[in-house]
């Protein structure tokens, strides 16, 4: 993805591409830009049709003098249901030098997975480390396209990075080139983005929220007519092809209306600011071009040069990955390592990260001295001991509050789903019992909130459970399911220790979770059986105001789809009846 390169590294790509173009213009010897390593191999693996991306990478590899292998996915063992992991492992052994893979796929997050899995494989086999370039993965991203787009914008703006005002038009829902701009536009100090698309083609909320979180000024318009009716019109317009075939019969019935909303017309031209340039990742649909062909010979045409820039930027990308460029790279030192996911926070959070946040109510020590199992000692990233006053080590009164028999020894999981609806509280309690296999005797109940009718919190008591025997997995699973709750260890009718559960920084290696994006490489539907679901903790990127600002969420490591607390679990939630409650 774009964020795999720091801002300094992105700048290096753009400036090295600028040097290359200038060397070509002045007729200099280009050997300084060439890898010239006949033992290194480039595989272009395109599981979706492509002209510009595939051919520009192929020609960029030829420029470097590399072995070029145009992999034919349609006649490969993919048709025999071979996983892409097995295919890449095999191809890595067919060259004595480094292998570079340019991969396009409908499956999202493929390159992130391959980078992880094949790096380990190459190390085990003693192969040179393989490199991967995402040439477009489903609706997710198209990072090399974003880099050639930004290079083209910089040329148009005379390399001014103080600000950019760009209009994004067309199918913003499916347009992965647009999705990559969430991070690619960060090279500018101030960013103004106008989203021009009917509601059916609007930018997914996840990406718009990330733009806002990055400080971009974002406006929405339903059509070019509406956009040009106001006076703050961008000089850089970025069109995308409408992919209505992916959206079902209901949208197809409105296809002409949707196309009209984002198609350029002759009568619009006088309303454009002086110096306006149009860009498009191409191809255009010859039947219904949003950029009609009469525009080709006008000064508005920026897409022809944009397309050629793909060749130059991809020469530089291959050169960087092949180790030829980089000796003159200098970091500004002003930026730390960027996270894999735009909103990922890797440092421990302070505060209560239950599905609806609330005050902690007690200070928590940095370490955890349980005197129990090593698993507890290794779980300080999601379990914190609550310091109790002597008066707090009292007999179990919570059970009595909800009409249950108090327990003498065992565990109590309290404050479950605090602030949620009564139905969600019951659902979570059944889920915790089921997934942790706490089906022994004991009880559970709900305390209703006096302040907020219909809301409450849950309580589970399980007698004679020795929590000191638990390993890290059930502890982590419980923290991921019930963040914000408390785990009380009962001994001789008293609370011996109390711990607050927080959202783990990473949730993986559980059979009970899955990414709900059916296009993700980790989704079972895609039969990439080596790929296990993996989620990273993040703050919810919603723009719903105060109510959502501290709500926790999970990003899929591979496709970056954000999930709320309830979505990552493979669990058919219990639907309580009146009798149950």
Phi, psi and omega in degrees: 000170182303319184288356173293340173254134175293169177300320178298320180290323175298316178299322179299317177303312185293318182287324177293323176295320177298318177298317180298313181296323179291322178296321177294317182297322184267000177076026180287163173292127186266005182300332180296343181260358187259140174289313180052055179235098184288349178273344177277146184234141173246125175252123172262111183247102185245109178265005168228156182294147180199147170243297188293312182295313182295313184288326178291321176292320179299313181290328176295320177294321176297322177304320182279353182075029181270161170289127183248125180239110177272100186283127182266094183297330186287341178243016183266182179287357169303328180288349175255018177068029172287142178285155180293333178296313179297321180298313183293321177304315181296315183293329179299334181273001184261016177212142178278347178253192180294144174252130176244127184247125174254113192239127169242135184207153171286340181276129187270140178086012183300312184292326177298317179293314183297320178304319181288309187287317185283331174300315177296318182297314181298322179295318180296321184272352182077022178275156170300145182296130179279154177236152184228136175241125178281112180264021180117119180233100179058226177267007189284279185214167174214075191295322180291329173294320179298322181291322177289329176295312181295322176300318179294320177297317181298317176300316181296323183271007181066030178065027174275120182250013181294324179196163173215141175237113186231139174257128178253123189232150173108222182273086181280345181288310182269346189288097182294334177294327176288320182298326179291341181287344175306319182258329182296329182284357181294348179292346178262144183287329177226131186234127176242122183237126175251120181264115184245101182192144172298162183304323182294339183244015187293154176300132178305143185303324180305317183284321177297319178299321179292324175300312180298319179297332178278357179093008178289147172268116188243131175234155181237139177221144185274346183197166175295322177306311181295323182294315182283352178283349177248170192260358180257079186256133181289156175267346177249116180246131181240107181269154174226153179288140177280125181252059186293338181297342181272358193246007172089170186296325183300318179285322180300328178296337180253016190302316182294321178297317181292318179296318181301325184296334186234022179256134181288139178237158180300323183287351176280333190303315181296343182271356183277145175296153177297137178088009180295140175233140177257138177233155182201131180290343180064158007279163170270147173281111185299337180283318184222067182289129174290334170252095184300157187290343178291348179277347189303320184268010182265169177290348179287341185288105173249353188282334179293313177293323177303315181297316179295327179298338176299323178296314184291314182294327182283334169301315182292318180299314178296323178295322178293312181293331178277358176085008182280319178264157173129342180298330180264011179286134176227127179274143178288339182074007183267355187225132176281180179296130181282143179288157177300315179257135188307328184254011186289131175246114186272338182281155180298142178274157168248137181119175183267121183248048170285169180305330168235119191286158177202173182293148180292315177084355178201142176287148182236134179290158180287330181250177186220100181256087185276327190075014180255233187269159175302334180300320178295319181295334181267005188251020185292349178280351177218001176228127179233135178283138178265125177289124183254138170288156181306327182287346182278340181280057186259164177303163184290100178266340184295320178301319180297326181298326182255016173079026180250156178285126179299152179253150180272315181226143181141211180228153172234127174254111189245161175065032179292132176052040182302130179089357178273171176294157180303320180297317180293325178298311178299319180300316181294321180296317177295323179294315180300313180298316184291311185288328178269000178059044178263064185261012180283186180296166184138195182206175177206157181197175182233134171259122179280146179277129176286328183282325183235096181304138180086354178251163179186194176214157186252168186209126177235131174240133180229110182285153171059029174263124180267095185293341180293344179271353182288143172266187187294328186299304180296328177297315181292322179297317179296316180297323180289326180280325190229053178296143182092346179276171179241144177250116181252131177261118183264137176216121180055041175080006180234156176281110181279314179219155179221136184227141176260136182264135178238162179297125176297149180295333179219141178234116183200173178062030175246136177285350188264006184238158173196150172287133184271002173279109185294347178269356183289145180298335181273352183287135183306329182302332185271359171057028173268080196294341180285343189269118178263144177303143182211121181242148178239138183293139177208167172274146180296134185269017183293160179245031185275011176093199187302327186296334186251353195296333181249010181288135181274156178212177181231131173261133171295132182298331188266306184260354178067011176295131181271135180241144171278178185306320187280341193277339187281346187269139173271081185213130175276103188297137176297133177252100187292148173262173178301323181294322180296315182287000000 
